[in-house]
Amino acid sequence: QEPGAYVSKRSEHLVIKKDGKELTKAPLAAVRQLVVLVNVQVSTHALATLACHDIPVSYLTGYGRFVGTFQPAPTKNVMLREDQYRCFQEPASQLQLAKAIVQAKISNQRTLLMRSLRASGENQGSDEPAAQLMLDLIPRIDAASSLDTLRGLEGQVAALYFAEFHRFLKAQPPGRSFDFRHRNRRPPRDPVNALLSFAYALLVKDCFSALCTVGFDPYCGFYHTGRYGRPSLALDLMEEFRAILADSVVLYLINNRVVTPQDFLIWREACQLNEAGRAKFFRCYEDRQATEVRDPLYGYTMSYSRMLEVQARMLAAFVRGDLPDYVGFQVR
């Protein structure tokens, strides 16, 4: 993320330099992905080497908006993509898959809400109104007869969830206030929304890479509407991971006082992380990705980053007809 930096390959290492001075280097064997922000150049030799090692290179704007990913040549699994296009054109399959991810999303949002309020001492147990309302909406999700109905119900839950989000934040000392009134974006206008937008951009990037690894076309989805340049399937997959991988990182950064108001740049009505803030964010996000969790369906223990690929592979099995149902990932 250092403006003017240059990434090259030397021996079996990636080397980052600026103005001829080496800033850092990393062995290729230890690199999972390369994320490039702002004005950073990557040599063609480094790009070719990364492609040969199946290491994606993702590009983000300074605000954290996902631009795209340089991937190796698409996987040879053309049959999966043919099945994907066919399956995602079937209304029954679209609705079945959309219900699975929305139910998982709501369940994970509710879990985060209960955990956050319990940590702050506010949790009222089964009498917590917001948690009960979210629980009451889940049967209506299962009974939804169309994608539009489903989107309307999801929107109700999102409004309810973000109306309670300020309660997840611990009280801050004077001069270090992180207030949250409502969700805003494009651009985010306050530090909390800047963190949320940045977290979602990184999560989209990771879902995009997981889908490409399995062999999907990440631009053809079943829930998010198709639009030129929009990675609809990556957006679909990320729904079930928003609360547990993105929102939880934001709460950790704020509640543990990892980030401060000095880690943000505010210009006119736009807010974004500065270089120091992004460095803190990356460390916390990668730690969360490396956290191991037990798959509630199969009982395996794996990292969250691996879980993204597992869910993509489960989706592939459904698309091929090898599984009768797709089950969204839900934390306990």
C-alpha positions in Angstrom: 0.0 0.0 0.0 3.1 2.3 0.0 2.5 4.9 -2.9 5.2 4.6 -5.5 6.3 1.1 -4.3 7.4 -1.5 -6.8 6.9 -5.3 -6.4 9.3 -7.6 -8.1 10.5 -11.2 -7.9 14.1 -12.1 -6.8 15.0 -15.8 -6.5 12.1 -17.3 -4.6 11.0 -14.1 -2.9 8.7 -11.2 -3.6 10.6 -8.0 -3.0 9.0 -4.6 -2.4 11.1 -1.5 -3.0 10.6 2.2 -3.1 13.0 4.7 -4.6 15.5 1.9 -5.0 15.4 1.0 -1.3 14.1 -2.4 -0.2 11.1 -2.1 2.2 10.4 -5.8 2.8 10.5 -9.2 1.1 8.5 -12.4 1.6 9.2 -16.0 0.4 6.8 -17.1 -2.3 6.0 -20.3 -0.3 4.5 -18.1 2.5 2.4 -15.9 0.2 -1.3 -16.7 -0.1 -2.3 -13.6 -2.1 -1.0 -10.2 -3.1 -3.3 -7.2 -2.4 -2.4 -4.0 -4.2 -3.7 -0.6 -3.2 -3.2 2.9 -4.5 -0.2 3.7 -6.8 1.8 0.4 -6.5 3.4 -1.3 -9.5 4.0 -5.0 -10.0 6.5 -6.3 -12.4 5.5 -8.6 -15.2 8.0 -11.2 -14.0 6.4 -11.1 -10.6 2.9 -11.4 -12.1 3.9 -14.4 -14.2 5.5 -16.1 -11.2 2.5 -15.6 -9.0 0.2 -16.9 -11.8 2.4 -20.0 -12.1 2.0 -20.6 -8.3 -1.8 -20.0 -8.4 -1.4 -16.9 -6.2 -4.0 -14.2 -7.1 -3.2 -10.5 -7.2 -6.2 -8.3 -6.1 -6.5 -4.6 -6.7 -8.4 -2.2 -4.4 -8.9 1.5 -4.5 -7.7 3.8 -1.7 -11.3 3.6 -0.3 -11.1 -0.2 -0.3 -13.4 -0.8 -3.2 -12.7 -4.0 -5.0 -11.5 -3.4 -8.5 -10.6 -6.9 -9.8 -8.2 -9.8 -9.5 -5.4 -11.0 -11.7 -5.8 -14.8 -11.7 -4.1 -17.6 -13.5 -5.8 -18.9 -16.6 -9.4 -20.0 -15.8 -9.6 -23.6 -14.5 -10.3 -26.2 -17.1 -13.6 -27.1 -15.4 -15.8 -25.8 -18.2 -18.5 -28.3 -17.4 -19.0 -26.7 -14.0 -19.5 -23.3 -15.6 -22.0 -24.8 -18.1 -23.9 -26.3 -15.2 -23.7 -23.0 -13.3 -25.3 -21.0 -16.2 -28.0 -23.6 -16.5 -28.7 -23.9 -12.8 -28.8 -20.2 -12.1 -31.3 -19.7 -14.8 -33.8 -22.0 -13.1 -36.1 -20.0 -10.8 -36.5 -22.9 -8.4 -32.8 -23.3 -8.0 -32.2 -19.6 -7.7 -34.8 -19.3 -4.9 -33.5 -22.5 -3.1 -29.9 -21.2 -3.0 -30.9 -17.6 -2.1 -33.0 -18.8 0.9 -30.0 -20.8 2.1 -27.6 -17.9 2.1 -30.1 -15.4 3.5 -31.0 -17.7 6.3 -27.3 -18.2 7.1 -26.7 -14.5 7.0 -29.5 -13.7 9.4 -28.5 -16.5 11.8 -24.9 -15.2 11.9 -26.0 -11.6 12.3 -28.2 -12.7 15.2 -25.4 -14.7 16.8 -23.1 -11.6 16.6 -25.8 -9.4 18.0 -26.2 -11.8 21.0 -22.5 -12.2 21.6 -21.8 -8.4 21.4 -24.6 -7.5 23.8 -23.6 -10.3 26.2 -20.0 -8.9 26.2 -21.3 -5.4 26.9 -23.6 -6.5 29.6 -26.7 -5.5 27.7 -27.9 -8.9 26.7 -31.5 -9.6 27.9 -31.3 -13.3 26.9 -34.4 -14.6 25.2 -36.1 -11.3 25.9 -33.8 -9.3 23.6 -36.3 -7.7 21.2 -34.0 -7.4 18.2 -32.8 -11.0 18.4 -36.4 -12.2 18.8 -37.6 -10.2 15.7 -34.7 -11.7 13.7 -35.6 -15.2 14.8 -39.3 -14.6 13.9 -38.3 -13.6 10.4 -36.5 -16.8 9.6 -39.7 -18.9 9.0 -40.9 -16.1 6.6 -37.6 -16.5 4.7 -38.3 -20.2 4.2 -41.8 -19.4 3.0 -40.8 -16.7 0.5 -42.2 -17.4 -2.9 -39.9 -15.1 -5.0 -36.5 -13.5 -5.0 -38.2 -10.0 -4.7 -40.0 -11.1 -1.5 -36.8 -12.6 -0.2 -34.9 -9.3 -0.8 -37.6 -7.4 1.0 -37.3 -9.6 4.0 -33.5 -9.4 4.0 -33.8 -5.6 3.8 -36.0 -5.6 6.9 -33.4 -7.7 8.8 -30.6 -5.5 7.6 -32.4 -2.3 8.8 -33.0 -4.0 12.2 -29.4 -5.2 12.5 -27.8 -1.9 11.7 -30.3 0.0 13.9 -28.8 -2.1 16.8 -25.2 -1.9 15.6 -24.3 1.1 17.8 -25.0 -1.1 20.8 -22.2 -3.5 19.8 -19.6 -0.7 20.2 -18.1 -0.2 23.7 -18.1 3.3 25.2 -15.1 5.2 24.1 -12.9 7.7 26.1 -13.2 11.4 25.3 -11.7 12.4 21.9 -11.9 8.8 20.6 -15.6 8.6 19.7 -16.7 6.0 17.1 -20.3 6.9 16.6 -22.6 4.9 14.4 -26.0 6.2 13.4 -26.8 4.3 10.2 -25.1 2.5 7.3 -23.8 4.7 4.5 -21.4 4.0 1.6 -20.2 5.2 -1.8 -18.4 6.8 -0.1 -18.6 6.0 3.6 -18.9 9.2 5.6 -17.6 8.2 9.1 -14.9 5.9 10.5 -17.3 3.0 11.4 -18.8 2.9 7.9 -15.3 3.3 6.4 -14.2 0.2 8.3 -17.3 -1.8 7.3 -16.9 -0.9 3.6 -13.2 -1.8 3.7 -14.0 -5.1 5.3 -16.7 -6.0 2.8 -14.3 -5.1 -0.1 -11.7 -7.5 1.3 -14.3 -10.2 1.8 -15.6 -9.9 -1.8 -12.0 -10.3 -3.0 -11.6 -13.5 -1.0 -14.9 -14.9 -2.2 -14.0 -14.0 -5.8 -10.7 -16.0 -5.4 -12.3 -19.0 -3.8 -14.9 -19.2 -6.6 -12.2 -18.9 -9.3 -10.2 -21.7 -7.6 -13.2 -24.0 -7.7 -13.9 -23.1 -11.4 -17.0 -20.9 -11.2 -17.6 -17.8 -13.2 -17.8 -15.2 -10.3 -19.8 -12.8 -12.4 -22.8 -15.0 -12.8 -24.8 -15.2 -9.6 -28.2 -16.5 -8.4 -29.3 -13.8 -5.9 -27.6 -10.5 -6.7 -28.8 -9.1 -10.0 -26.3 -9.3 -12.9 -24.6 -6.0 -13.9 -21.6 -5.3 -16.1 -18.5 -5.7 -14.0 -20.3 -6.8 -10.9 -19.0 -10.1 -9.3 -22.6 -11.3 -8.5 -21.7 -14.8 -7.3 -18.9 -13.4 -5.1 -21.5 -11.1 -3.5 -23.8 -14.1 -3.1 -21.2 -16.2 -1.3 -20.1 -13.4 1.0 -23.6 -12.9 2.5 -23.2 -15.7 4.9 -19.8 -14.5 6.0 -20.5 -10.8 6.4 -21.2 -10.8 10.2 -18.5 -13.4 11.2 -15.6 -12.3 9.0 -16.2 -8.6 8.3 -18.4 -7.1 11.0 -16.6 -9.0 13.8 -13.2 -7.6 12.6 -14.6 -4.0 12.7 -15.9 -4.5 16.2 -12.6 -5.9 17.4 -10.7 -3.0 16.0 -12.9 -0.4 17.7 -13.7 -2.2 21.0 -10.1 -3.2 21.6 -8.9 0.4 20.7 -6.7 -0.9 17.9 -7.7 1.9 15.6 -7.9 5.6 16.6 -9.4 8.7 14.9 -5.9 9.4 13.7 -6.1 6.3 11.5 -8.7 7.9 9.2 -8.7 10.6 6.5 -11.9 12.7 6.1 -12.2 15.0 3.1 -15.5 16.7 2.5 -18.1 14.0 3.2 -15.9 11.0 2.5 -13.9 9.0 5.1 -11.3 6.3 4.5 -8.5 4.6 6.4 -5.0 6.0 6.0 -1.9 3.9 5.5 -1.4 3.2 9.2 -5.0 2.4 9.7 -5.0 0.0 6.7 -1.9 -1.8 8.1 -3.7 -2.4 11.4 -6.8 -3.6 9.5 -4.9 -6.0 7.4 -3.2 -7.6 10.5 -6.6 -8.1 12.2 -8.4 -9.3 9.1 -5.7 -11.9 8.4 -5.8 -13.1 12.0 -9.5 -13.6 11.7 -9.1 -15.4 8.4 -6.6 -17.8 10.1 -8.9 -18.5 13.0 -10.0 -22.1 13.0 -13.6 -23.0 13.3 -15.6 -26.3 13.2 -17.8 -26.9 10.2 -21.2 -27.5 11.8 -22.3 -29.8 8.9 -19.3 -32.1 8.5 -17.5 -31.6 11.8 -14.1 -30.7 10.3 -11.9 -28.0 11.9 -10.4 -25.5 9.4 -9.6 -21.8 9.0 -12.2 -19.3 7.9 -10.2 -18.7 4.7 -10.4 -22.4 3.9 -14.1 -22.4 4.8 -14.8 -20.0 2.0 -13.4 -22.5 -0.5 -15.3 -25.4 1.2 -18.6 -23.5 0.8 -17.7 -22.8 -2.9 -17.1 -26.5 -3.4 -20.4 -27.4 -1.7 -22.1 -25.0 -4.1 -20.3 -26.7 -7.0 -21.6 -30.1 -5.8 -25.2 -28.7 -5.7 -24.8 -27.2 -9.2 -23.6 -30.5 -10.6 -26.5 -32.4 -9.0 -24.3 -34.3 -6.5 -26.0 -32.7 -3.5 -29.7 -32.2 -3.1 -29.3 -29.0 -1.0 -26.8 -26.2 -0.4 -26.4 -25.4 3.3 -25.1 -21.9 4.2 -22.4 -21.7 6.9 -23.7 -20.8 10.3 -21.7 -20.3 13.5 -22.9 -21.7 16.8 
